[in-house]
Amino acid sequence: MTLQQQAYGLIDRLPDDSVQVVIQVMRRMLPKDKDVVKTTVQPSDSVTPKMKAYLRMQELRKETSRYDVSEIQREAAMNEKFGTFG
């Protein structure tokens, strides 16, 4: 697992108000260069298909977090549906 994946996993588990704090800290850590790419999506910005897919994935993660499914249960269900891999 990469550092970015670890960070995404932790951020996914935070409540929205805490994510806002993390975003503010991250913005302060960015270089003060004028060429730094804008890091937030404003409602007026056009949303790319990639961003739409990412936002949808985040919505699905929030929906599925309501269910208490262990890794063992998930693996058993995958094996039942698709068979074992490897």
Phi and psi in degrees as a GROMACS rama.xvg file:
@    title "Ramachandran Plot"
@    xaxis  label "Phi"
@    yaxis  label "Psi"
@TYPE xy
-77.8555  166.001  THR-2
-60.7873  -38.9133  LEU-3
-63.2387  -41.2339  GLN-4
-64.4457  -39.5576  GLN-5
-62.7217  -43.2036  GLN-6
-64.2447  -43.8389  ALA-7
-59.1653  -42.8346  TYR-8
-60.9662  -43.0207  GLY-9
-67.3502  -43.0082  LEU-10
-63.8936  -37.6555  ILE-11
-60.3998  -29.5343  ASP-12
-86.1958  -9.74873  ARG-13
-82.4749  148.872  LEU-14
-70.427  158.163  PRO-15
-56.2216  -39.4919  ASP-16
-65.8299  -33.0024  ASP-17
-72.2098  -34.472  SER-18
-63.4068  -38.1365  VAL-19
-58.8034  -41.0233  GLN-20
-64.311  -44.113  VAL-21
-61.099  -41.7065  VAL-22
-61.488  -43.4124  ILE-23
-61.4956  -42.7224  GLN-24
-63.1262  -43.6872  VAL-25
-62.8535  -40.2021  MET-26
-61.2784  -39.1697  ARG-27
-68.1365  -24.5211  ARG-28
-81.9128  -17.9436  MET-29
-68.0963  150.216  LEU-30
-61.2452  151.893  PRO-31
-85.4015  19.6602  LYS-32
-68.948  143.389  ASP-33
-70.3692  -20.888  LYS-34
-86.7447  4.45077  ASP-35
-66.5899  131.201  VAL-36
-69.5018  142.343  VAL-37
-59.196  132.531  LYS-38
-104.12  -2.41955  THR-39
-120.791  152.855  THR-40
-100.735  120.401  VAL-41
-92.0663  152.832  GLN-42
-55.1702  -30.2977  PRO-43
-77.8131  -16.2657  SER-44
-70.6123  148.856  ASP-45
-76.2371  135.857  SER-46
-96.1776  121.852  VAL-47
-75.0118  160.604  THR-48
-57.7207  -35.7596  PRO-49
-64.6567  -42.1127  LYS-50
-67.3674  -39.4629  MET-51
-60.0045  -43.4077  LYS-52
-64.2739  -41.7328  ALA-53
-63.0556  -45.5659  TYR-54
-63.4071  -38.7823  LEU-55
-64.8479  -41.616  ARG-56
-61.1868  -40.6401  MET-57
-63.8537  -40.5569  GLN-58
-61.2901  -44.505  GLU-59
-64.186  -38.0034  LEU-60
-62.0784  -42.3439  ARG-61
-64.4713  -41.5015  LYS-62
-63.2537  -45.3424  GLU-63
-75.3931  -17.825  THR-64
-67.7482  -14.8181  SER-65
-70.9301  -21.8847  ARG-66
-96.6924  134.41  TYR-67
-92.1048  90.6847  ASP-68
-117.817  120.15  VAL-69
-78.3296  165.197  SER-70
-62.2447  -35.5693  GLU-71
-65.3654  -43.9293  ILE-72
-64.0851  -41.6097  GLN-73
-62.9146  -44.7371  ARG-74
-63.8792  -40.3013  GLU-75
-63.7787  -41.2765  ALA-76
-66.258  -40.32  ALA-77
-64.2941  -42.5365  MET-78
-64.6428  -38.3053  ASN-79
-64.8593  -41.8805  GLU-80
-78.7782  -42.8365  LYS-81
-113.775  -6.87365  PHE-82
84.1852  172.77  GLY-83
-82.0768  148.461  THR-84
-101.367  137.836  PHE-85
